[in-house]
Amino acid sequence: MADSQPIRVAVSGAAGRIAYSLVFRIANGGMFGPHQPVALNLLDTPEALPNLQACELELKDCASLLLHDLMITTDPRRAFEGADWIILLGGKPFSPEHRNRLELLRLNAPVMVDHGRAINQAAPAARILVVTSPSNANCMVARSQAPSVPEGHWFALTQVMRLRVKGLIAEKVGAPPARVNRVAVWGNNSENGYLDLKPALVNDRPALEVINDPEWVSNLTAMAADRNDEIYRLAGTMPAGSIAQAILGTVRSITTPTPFGRWFSAGVVSDGSYEVPRGLVFGFPLSTTDGVNWSIVPNYYLDETGRQRIAANVAEIQHETIAVNEMLGAI
């Protein structure tokens, strides 16, 4: 471990609740494993600096063996400089007060413009996971400002819904979540994202066969979409721990060879697969053979319902990006 070069992770919005659930886990091996050293660059606004300083002190107090370097800043260029991975959390989170996706996008897109430009100047080789809501459209905004970054280095978070659905299925059938595989989430990171259980497996048997409850399956998307409100009613805050887990799982899946016959989900820049327009950041089932290069799972059969749902998600993402068209640079 002492001879390993630390992986540098920059986190924007680092004084927020999601980051608080995330950065300690990165520092203790939750993102890259128990033997890989890491360095953290934490970014937030000047107004949030006291909370950022408090987080810095707590991280130091943990004396994590894997954390080789720690830096806090309010300067995006300084935060992103030398980063291998950048996790964009900055901006207003989705909440009961900010429920309208277009309104949230208009609030957050200027942050993505600023961060995209800083990434282009300071870290063009980095890989970037956009979490800031709405993540697909915001990923397109940030990418439009960073033409030096390869298109294959951009990702938008869709894993929250996938993990949530895996957990609900596991609870329904009485199986550990690890035995639920090949849940597919296509399209936008929204309540309209296309959740596809046809390829899903439970203990290597078809999930729909194991569940054997069509009415429950038909309500599954709504159950998963309602989870945020349910947590807010109970705790008075939106989820943070599950989003942090989805971030960790996404990066781990991208950087770890995918087991045979399995896949993971993330929003990526479309290459035209499954009639999704090129250049659109869209959620696909993905796999990687080497933890470096990823690919969209090919030759997946989509029935008419699947094609219609994918087309609806294409339209939704396009509608969102039109709302901030004046902020999109040349991609």
VOLOFI-554317 format. One record per residue (C-alpha): residue in three letters; x, y, z. Coordinates in Angstrom, 2 decimals. Example, Ala and Ser with C-alpha at 12.3 -4.5 7.8 and 13.67 -1.06 7.14 Angstrom:
<pts>
<r ALA; c1 12.30; c2 -4.50; c3 7.80>
<r SER; c1 13.67; c2 -1.06; c3 7.14>
</pts>
This chain:
<pts>
<r MET; c1 0.00; c2 0.00; c3 0.00>
<r ALA; c1 2.83; c2 2.39; c3 0.81>
<r ASP; c1 4.09; c2 2.15; c3 -2.78>
<r SER; c1 0.68; c2 2.84; c3 -4.38>
<r GLN; c1 0.08; c2 6.26; c3 -5.88>
<r PRO; c1 -2.95; c2 7.93; c3 -4.27>
<r ILE; c1 -6.03; c2 8.41; c3 -6.41>
<r ARG; c1 -7.05; c2 12.06; c3 -6.12>
<r VAL; c1 -10.79; c2 12.68; c3 -5.78>
<r ALA; c1 -12.24; c2 16.19; c3 -5.94>
<r VAL; c1 -15.71; c2 16.70; c3 -4.46>
<r SER; c1 -17.73; c2 19.87; c3 -5.05>
<r GLY; c1 -20.53; c2 20.79; c3 -2.68>
<r ALA; c1 -18.32; c2 19.18; c3 -0.05>
<r ALA; c1 -19.93; c2 20.96; c3 2.90>
<r GLY; c1 -23.34; c2 19.41; c3 2.16>
<r ARG; c1 -25.11; c2 16.39; c3 3.64>
<r ILE; c1 -24.41; c2 14.01; c3 0.77>
<r ALA; c1 -20.71; c2 14.85; c3 0.82>
<r TYR; c1 -20.64; c2 14.36; c3 4.59>
<r SER; c1 -21.98; c2 10.84; c3 4.03>
<r LEU; c1 -19.47; c2 10.29; c3 1.23>
<r VAL; c1 -16.02; c2 11.67; c3 2.01>
<r PHE; c1 -15.34; c2 9.63; c3 5.17>
<r ARG; c1 -16.17; c2 6.47; c3 3.25>
<r ILE; c1 -13.83; c2 7.45; c3 0.39>
<r ALA; c1 -11.10; c2 8.08; c3 2.96>
<r ASN; c1 -11.58; c2 4.59; c3 4.39>
<r GLY; c1 -11.56; c2 2.60; c3 1.16>
<r GLY; c1 -15.24; c2 2.65; c3 0.24>
<r MET; c1 -14.62; c2 3.83; c3 -3.30>
<r PHE; c1 -11.42; c2 2.14; c3 -4.44>
<r GLY; c1 -10.93; c2 -0.66; c3 -1.94>
<r PRO; c1 -9.05; c2 -1.23; c3 1.32>
<r HIS; c1 -5.54; c2 -1.08; c3 -0.15>
<r GLN; c1 -5.71; c2 1.99; c3 -2.41>
<r PRO; c1 -4.51; c2 5.31; c3 -0.94>
<r VAL; c1 -6.57; c2 8.37; c3 -1.77>
<r ALA; c1 -6.25; c2 12.15; c3 -1.70>
<r LEU; c1 -9.24; c2 14.46; c3 -1.25>
<r ASN; c1 -9.77; c2 17.94; c3 -2.66>
<r LEU; c1 -12.92; c2 19.41; c3 -1.10>
<r LEU; c1 -14.67; c2 22.38; c3 -2.72>
<r ASP; c1 -17.54; c2 24.59; c3 -1.64>
<r THR; c1 -18.61; c2 28.23; c3 -1.67>
<r PRO; c1 -17.11; c2 30.89; c3 0.61>
<r GLU; c1 -20.40; c2 30.96; c3 2.55>
<r ALA; c1 -19.99; c2 27.26; c3 3.37>
<r LEU; c1 -16.34; c2 27.54; c3 4.39>
<r PRO; c1 -16.92; c2 27.06; c3 8.16>
<r ASN; c1 -18.72; c2 23.75; c3 7.54>
<r LEU; c1 -15.99; c2 22.75; c3 5.11>
<r GLN; c1 -13.33; c2 23.52; c3 7.72>
<r ALA; c1 -15.24; c2 21.46; c3 10.28>
<r CYS; c1 -15.35; c2 18.52; c3 7.86>
<r GLU; c1 -11.60; c2 18.88; c3 7.31>
<r LEU; c1 -10.97; c2 18.70; c3 11.06>
<r GLU; c1 -13.12; c2 15.58; c3 11.42>
<r LEU; c1 -11.35; c2 13.86; c3 8.55>
<r LYS; c1 -8.01; c2 14.61; c3 10.18>
<r ASP; c1 -9.31; c2 13.32; c3 13.52>
<r CYS; c1 -10.18; c2 9.99; c3 11.88>
<r ALA; c1 -6.48; c2 9.41; c3 11.08>
<r SER; c1 -7.49; c2 7.25; c3 8.11>
<r LEU; c1 -4.59; c2 5.11; c3 6.94>
<r LEU; c1 -5.61; c2 5.48; c3 3.29>
<r LEU; c1 -5.98; c2 9.28; c3 3.27>
<r HIS; c1 -2.60; c2 10.57; c3 2.11>
<r ASP; c1 -3.54; c2 14.17; c3 1.37>
<r LEU; c1 -6.43; c2 16.52; c3 2.17>
<r MET; c1 -7.13; c2 20.00; c3 0.88>
<r ILE; c1 -10.13; c2 22.34; c3 1.14>
<r THR; c1 -10.77; c2 25.34; c3 -1.08>
<r THR; c1 -13.38; c2 27.68; c3 -2.49>
<r ASP; c1 -11.60; c2 27.88; c3 -5.87>
<r PRO; c1 -12.86; c2 25.33; c3 -8.45>
<r ARG; c1 -9.66; c2 25.37; c3 -10.49>
<r ARG; c1 -7.55; c2 24.64; c3 -7.42>
<r ALA; c1 -9.97; c2 21.93; c3 -6.30>
<r PHE; c1 -9.94; c2 20.11; c3 -9.63>
<r GLU; c1 -6.23; c2 20.43; c3 -10.39>
<r GLY; c1 -4.61; c2 17.00; c3 -10.64>
<r ALA; c1 -7.84; c2 15.13; c3 -9.87>
<r ASP; c1 -8.31; c2 11.62; c3 -11.22>
<r TRP; c1 -12.01; c2 11.64; c3 -10.32>
<r ILE; c1 -14.34; c2 14.60; c3 -9.82>
<r ILE; c1 -17.69; c2 14.20; c3 -8.06>
<r LEU; c1 -19.96; c2 17.18; c3 -8.77>
<r LEU; c1 -22.40; c2 17.71; c3 -5.90>
<r GLY; c1 -22.47; c2 21.52; c3 -5.93>
<r GLY; c1 -25.75; c2 23.39; c3 -6.33>
<r LYS; c1 -29.27; c2 23.19; c3 -4.95>
<r PRO; c1 -30.44; c2 19.65; c3 -4.11>
<r PHE; c1 -33.79; c2 18.21; c3 -5.11>
<r SER; c1 -36.16; c2 18.81; c3 -2.21>
<r PRO; c1 -39.81; c2 19.60; c3 -1.46>
<r GLU; c1 -38.87; c2 23.29; c3 -1.84>
<r HIS; c1 -37.11; c2 22.66; c3 -5.16>
<r ARG; c1 -39.30; c2 20.04; c3 -6.79>
<r ASN; c1 -39.61; c2 21.49; c3 -10.28>
<r ARG; c1 -36.82; c2 19.99; c3 -12.38>
<r LEU; c1 -36.61; c2 22.88; c3 -14.85>
<r GLU; c1 -36.45; c2 25.43; c3 -12.03>
<r LEU; c1 -33.73; c2 23.37; c3 -10.34>
<r LEU; c1 -31.83; c2 23.09; c3 -13.60>
<r ARG; c1 -31.88; c2 26.86; c3 -14.12>
<r LEU; c1 -30.50; c2 27.31; c3 -10.59>
<r ASN; c1 -27.78; c2 24.69; c3 -10.98>
<r ALA; c1 -26.70; c2 25.03; c3 -14.60>
<r PRO; c1 -24.60; c2 28.17; c3 -13.92>
<r VAL; c1 -22.67; c2 26.18; c3 -11.31>
<r MET; c1 -22.08; c2 23.45; c3 -13.92>
<r VAL; c1 -20.86; c2 26.06; c3 -16.42>
<r ASP; c1 -18.33; c2 27.34; c3 -13.87>
<r HIS; c1 -17.21; c2 23.85; c3 -12.90>
<r GLY; c1 -17.02; c2 22.62; c3 -16.49>
<r ARG; c1 -14.72; c2 25.48; c3 -17.45>
<r ALA; c1 -12.52; c2 24.85; c3 -14.41>
<r ILE; c1 -12.30; c2 21.14; c3 -15.23>
<r ASN; c1 -11.34; c2 21.93; c3 -18.82>
<r GLN; c1 -8.47; c2 24.11; c3 -17.61>
<r ALA; c1 -7.28; c2 22.15; c3 -14.59>
<r ALA; c1 -8.17; c2 18.48; c3 -15.07>
<r PRO; c1 -8.92; c2 17.51; c3 -18.69>
<r ALA; c1 -7.85; c2 13.91; c3 -18.02>
<r ALA; c1 -10.19; c2 13.43; c3 -15.05>
<r ARG; c1 -13.30; c2 11.28; c3 -15.02>
<r ILE; c1 -16.37; c2 13.13; c3 -13.81>
<r LEU; c1 -19.54; c2 11.89; c3 -12.12>
<r VAL; c1 -22.32; c2 14.50; c3 -12.09>
<r VAL; c1 -24.76; c2 14.13; c3 -9.19>
<r THR; c1 -26.19; c2 17.66; c3 -9.08>
<r SER; c1 -29.90; c2 17.51; c3 -9.97>
<r PRO; c1 -31.08; c2 17.02; c3 -12.64>
<r SER; c1 -27.93; c2 15.03; c3 -13.30>
<r ASN; c1 -28.30; c2 14.09; c3 -16.99>
<r ALA; c1 -28.94; c2 17.66; c3 -18.15>
<r ASN; c1 -26.34; c2 19.11; c3 -15.78>
<r CYS; c1 -23.78; c2 16.62; c3 -17.10>
<r MET; c1 -24.48; c2 17.92; c3 -20.60>
<r VAL; c1 -24.07; c2 21.52; c3 -19.43>
<r ALA; c1 -20.74; c2 20.83; c3 -17.69>
<r ARG; c1 -19.49; c2 18.77; c3 -20.62>
<r SER; c1 -20.34; c2 21.56; c3 -23.07>
<r GLN; c1 -17.84; c2 23.78; c3 -21.25>
<r ALA; c1 -15.03; c2 21.21; c3 -21.24>
<r PRO; c1 -14.20; c2 20.21; c3 -24.83>
<r SER; c1 -10.77; c2 18.92; c3 -23.80>
<r VAL; c1 -12.27; c2 16.14; c3 -21.65>
<r PRO; c1 -12.92; c2 12.86; c3 -23.55>
<r GLU; c1 -16.63; c2 12.13; c3 -23.88>
<r GLY; c1 -16.11; c2 8.71; c3 -22.33>
<r HIS; c1 -15.01; c2 10.39; c3 -19.08>
<r TRP; c1 -18.45; c2 11.88; c3 -18.33>
<r PHE; c1 -21.03; c2 10.09; c3 -16.19>
<r ALA; c1 -24.38; c2 11.03; c3 -14.64>
<r LEU; c1 -25.73; c2 9.31; c3 -11.55>
<r THR; c1 -28.59; c2 6.84; c3 -12.13>
<r GLN; c1 -27.58; c2 4.24; c3 -9.57>
<r VAL; c1 -29.84; c2 5.55; c3 -6.78>
<r MET; c1 -32.97; c2 4.16; c3 -8.41>
<r ARG; c1 -31.24; c2 0.90; c3 -9.34>
<r LEU; c1 -30.05; c2 0.20; c3 -5.79>
<r ARG; c1 -33.41; c2 1.22; c3 -4.35>
<r VAL; c1 -35.23; c2 -1.20; c3 -6.64>
<r LYS; c1 -32.77; c2 -3.99; c3 -5.83>
<r GLY; c1 -33.46; c2 -3.41; c3 -2.14>
<r LEU; c1 -37.24; c2 -3.45; c3 -2.64>
<r ILE; c1 -37.08; c2 -6.68; c3 -4.65>
<r ALA; c1 -34.81; c2 -8.31; c3 -2.07>
<r GLU; c1 -37.22; c2 -7.35; c3 0.70>
<r LYS; c1 -40.20; c2 -8.64; c3 -1.31>
<r VAL; c1 -38.75; c2 -12.09; c3 -1.99>
<r GLY; c1 -36.71; c2 -12.51; c3 1.21>
<r ALA; c1 -33.31; c2 -12.67; c3 -0.50>
<r PRO; c1 -30.10; c2 -10.73; c3 0.21>
<r PRO; c1 -29.72; c2 -7.71; c3 -2.12>
<r ALA; c1 -26.49; c2 -9.24; c3 -3.44>
<r ARG; c1 -28.58; c2 -11.99; c3 -5.04>
<r VAL; c1 -30.59; c2 -9.48; c3 -7.11>
<r ASN; c1 -28.81; c2 -8.73; c3 -10.39>
<r ARG; c1 -29.29; c2 -7.26; c3 -13.88>
<r VAL; c1 -31.84; c2 -4.64; c3 -12.93>
<r ALA; c1 -31.76; c2 -2.18; c3 -15.84>
<r VAL; c1 -32.42; c2 1.56; c3 -15.51>
<r TRP; c1 -32.56; c2 3.48; c3 -18.77>
<r GLY; c1 -32.76; c2 7.15; c3 -19.55>
<r ASN; c1 -33.16; c2 10.08; c3 -17.22>
<r ASN; c1 -32.39; c2 10.19; c3 -13.52>
<r SER; c1 -36.01; c2 11.07; c3 -12.78>
<r GLU; c1 -39.23; c2 9.41; c3 -11.71>
<r ASN; c1 -39.82; c2 8.73; c3 -15.41>
<r GLY; c1 -36.62; c2 6.72; c3 -15.85>
<r TYR; c1 -37.34; c2 3.38; c3 -17.49>
<r LEU; c1 -37.02; c2 0.60; c3 -14.94>
<r ASP; c1 -36.73; c2 -2.72; c3 -16.78>
<r LEU; c1 -37.05; c2 -5.95; c3 -14.78>
<r LYS; c1 -37.27; c2 -8.33; c3 -17.73>
<r PRO; c1 -33.54; c2 -9.18; c3 -17.58>
<r ALA; c1 -33.35; c2 -9.09; c3 -13.77>
<r LEU; c1 -32.34; c2 -12.17; c3 -11.80>
<r VAL; c1 -32.87; c2 -13.31; c3 -8.21>
<r ASN; c1 -30.59; c2 -16.21; c3 -7.25>
<r ASP; c1 -29.96; c2 -16.58; c3 -11.00>
<r ARG; c1 -33.67; c2 -17.13; c3 -11.69>
<r PRO; c1 -35.83; c2 -14.61; c3 -13.58>
<r ALA; c1 -36.86; c2 -11.96; c3 -11.06>
<r LEU; c1 -40.40; c2 -11.65; c3 -12.44>
<r GLU; c1 -40.86; c2 -15.38; c3 -11.96>
<r VAL; c1 -39.55; c2 -15.26; c3 -8.37>
<r ILE; c1 -41.65; c2 -12.21; c3 -7.46>
<r ASN; c1 -44.77; c2 -13.70; c3 -9.05>
<r ASP; c1 -46.87; c2 -10.62; c3 -8.27>
<r PRO; c1 -47.71; c2 -8.53; c3 -11.37>
<r GLU; c1 -49.57; c2 -5.88; c3 -9.38>
<r TRP; c1 -46.58; c2 -5.32; c3 -7.10>
<r VAL; c1 -44.28; c2 -5.09; c3 -10.12>
<r SER; c1 -46.56; c2 -2.55; c3 -11.80>
<r ASN; c1 -46.33; c2 -0.36; c3 -8.67>
<r LEU; c1 -42.57; c2 -0.76; c3 -8.22>
<r THR; c1 -41.51; c2 2.38; c3 -10.08>
<r ALA; c1 -43.95; c2 4.49; c3 -8.05>
<r MET; c1 -42.76; c2 2.90; c3 -4.79>
<r ALA; c1 -39.16; c2 3.70; c3 -5.64>
<r ALA; c1 -40.00; c2 7.24; c3 -6.74>
<r ASP; c1 -41.93; c2 7.91; c3 -3.52>
<r ARG; c1 -39.02; c2 6.91; c3 -1.30>
<r ASN; c1 -37.55; c2 10.43; c3 -1.18>
<r ASP; c1 -40.83; c2 11.87; c3 0.12>
<r GLU; c1 -41.19; c2 9.03; c3 2.60>
<r ILE; c1 -37.76; c2 9.72; c3 4.06>
<r TYR; c1 -38.47; c2 13.45; c3 4.15>
<r ARG; c1 -41.72; c2 12.89; c3 6.07>
<r LEU; c1 -39.89; c2 10.76; c3 8.65>
<r ALA; c1 -36.66; c2 12.70; c3 9.04>
<r GLY; c1 -37.36; c2 16.20; c3 7.71>
<r THR; c1 -34.41; c2 15.85; c3 5.30>
<r MET; c1 -33.87; c2 14.28; c3 1.90>
<r PRO; c1 -31.79; c2 11.09; c3 1.51>
<r ALA; c1 -28.03; c2 11.45; c3 1.76>
<r GLY; c1 -26.60; c2 8.08; c3 2.78>
<r SER; c1 -28.23; c2 6.15; c3 -0.06>
<r ILE; c1 -27.05; c2 8.73; c3 -2.61>
<r ALA; c1 -23.52; c2 8.49; c3 -1.22>
<r GLN; c1 -23.71; c2 4.70; c3 -1.54>
<r ALA; c1 -24.88; c2 5.07; c3 -5.15>
<r ILE; c1 -21.89; c2 7.35; c3 -5.89>
<r LEU; c1 -19.47; c2 4.85; c3 -4.38>
<r GLY; c1 -21.08; c2 1.98; c3 -6.25>
<r THR; c1 -21.02; c2 3.81; c3 -9.57>
<r VAL; c1 -17.32; c2 4.68; c3 -9.39>
<r ARG; c1 -16.46; c2 1.20; c3 -8.11>
<r SER; c1 -18.41; c2 -0.38; c3 -11.00>
<r ILE; c1 -16.69; c2 1.82; c3 -13.59>
<r THR; c1 -13.21; c2 1.03; c3 -12.20>
<r THR; c1 -13.69; c2 -2.71; c3 -11.56>
<r PRO; c1 -14.11; c2 -5.39; c3 -14.26>
<r THR; c1 -17.77; c2 -6.36; c3 -14.55>
<r PRO; c1 -18.51; c2 -10.02; c3 -13.73>
<r PHE; c1 -19.63; c2 -12.09; c3 -16.71>
<r GLY; c1 -23.33; c2 -11.77; c3 -17.41>
<r ARG; c1 -23.74; c2 -8.73; c3 -15.15>
<r TRP; c1 -23.91; c2 -4.98; c3 -15.73>
<r PHE; c1 -24.23; c2 -1.65; c3 -13.95>
<r SER; c1 -26.03; c2 1.59; c3 -14.80>
<r ALA; c1 -24.92; c2 5.18; c3 -15.35>
<r GLY; c1 -25.70; c2 8.07; c3 -17.62>
<r VAL; c1 -23.12; c2 8.33; c3 -20.41>
<r VAL; c1 -22.75; c2 10.19; c3 -23.68>
<r SER; c1 -24.80; c2 8.23; c3 -26.20>
<r ASP; c1 -23.10; c2 6.77; c3 -29.26>
<r GLY; c1 -26.45; c2 6.27; c3 -30.98>
<r SER; c1 -27.20; c2 2.89; c3 -29.43>
<r TYR; c1 -30.85; c2 1.91; c3 -29.03>
<r GLU; c1 -31.89; c2 4.92; c3 -31.17>
<r VAL; c1 -30.81; c2 7.38; c3 -28.47>
<r PRO; c1 -29.46; c2 10.48; c3 -30.26>
<r ARG; c1 -25.69; c2 10.82; c3 -30.27>
<r GLY; c1 -24.35; c2 13.23; c3 -27.67>
<r LEU; c1 -27.31; c2 12.93; c3 -25.30>
<r VAL; c1 -26.35; c2 11.95; c3 -21.72>
<r PHE; c1 -28.57; c2 8.93; c3 -21.21>
<r GLY; c1 -28.73; c2 6.06; c3 -18.75>
<r PHE; c1 -27.76; c2 2.67; c3 -20.20>
<r PRO; c1 -26.79; c2 -0.75; c3 -18.85>
<r LEU; c1 -22.98; c2 -0.77; c3 -19.01>
<r SER; c1 -20.07; c2 -3.13; c3 -18.50>
<r THR; c1 -16.28; c2 -2.92; c3 -18.41>
<r THR; c1 -13.73; c2 -5.66; c3 -18.99>
<r ASP; c1 -10.73; c2 -3.83; c3 -17.55>
<r GLY; c1 -12.05; c2 -1.11; c3 -15.20>
<r VAL; c1 -10.84; c2 1.54; c3 -17.66>
<r ASN; c1 -12.89; c2 1.26; c3 -20.84>
<r TRP; c1 -16.65; c2 0.82; c3 -20.57>
<r SER; c1 -19.25; c2 -0.10; c3 -23.16>
<r ILE; c1 -23.03; c2 -0.07; c3 -23.51>
<r VAL; c1 -24.46; c2 -3.58; c3 -23.23>
<r PRO; c1 -25.15; c2 -4.55; c3 -26.88>
<r ASN; c1 -27.94; c2 -6.47; c3 -28.57>
<r TYR; c1 -30.44; c2 -6.12; c3 -25.76>
<r TYR; c1 -33.96; c2 -6.86; c3 -26.95>
<r LEU; c1 -36.40; c2 -4.01; c3 -26.35>
<r ASP; c1 -40.10; c2 -4.66; c3 -26.82>
<r GLU; c1 -42.48; c2 -1.95; c3 -27.98>
<r THR; c1 -43.08; c2 -0.75; c3 -24.41>
<r GLY; c1 -39.33; c2 -0.46; c3 -23.86>
<r ARG; c1 -38.82; c2 1.50; c3 -27.06>
<r GLN; c1 -41.65; c2 3.87; c3 -26.14>
<r ARG; c1 -40.26; c2 4.43; c3 -22.64>
<r ILE; c1 -36.78; c2 5.12; c3 -24.01>
<r ALA; c1 -38.22; c2 7.58; c3 -26.54>
<r ALA; c1 -40.11; c2 9.34; c3 -23.72>
<r ASN; c1 -36.88; c2 9.64; c3 -21.73>
<r VAL; c1 -35.06; c2 11.04; c3 -24.75>
<r ALA; c1 -37.79; c2 13.67; c3 -25.09>
<r GLU; c1 -37.63; c2 14.54; c3 -21.39>
<r ILE; c1 -33.85; c2 15.06; c3 -21.39>
<r GLN; c1 -34.03; c2 17.09; c3 -24.59>
<r HIS; c1 -36.76; c2 19.25; c3 -23.06>
<r GLU; c1 -34.62; c2 19.89; c3 -20.00>
<r THR; c1 -31.56; c2 20.85; c3 -22.02>
<r ILE; c1 -33.59; c2 23.23; c3 -24.19>
<r ALA; c1 -34.45; c2 25.12; c3 -20.98>
<r VAL; c1 -30.76; c2 26.00; c3 -20.55>
<r ASN; c1 -29.79; c2 26.03; c3 -24.21>
<r GLU; c1 -28.16; c2 29.45; c3 -23.90>
<r MET; c1 -25.67; c2 27.98; c3 -21.39>
<r LEU; c1 -24.60; c2 25.07; c3 -23.58>
<r GLY; c1 -21.28; c2 25.60; c3 -25.25>
<r ALA; c1 -20.20; c2 23.79; c3 -28.39>
<r ILE; c1 -19.90; c2 20.05; c3 -27.75>
</pts>
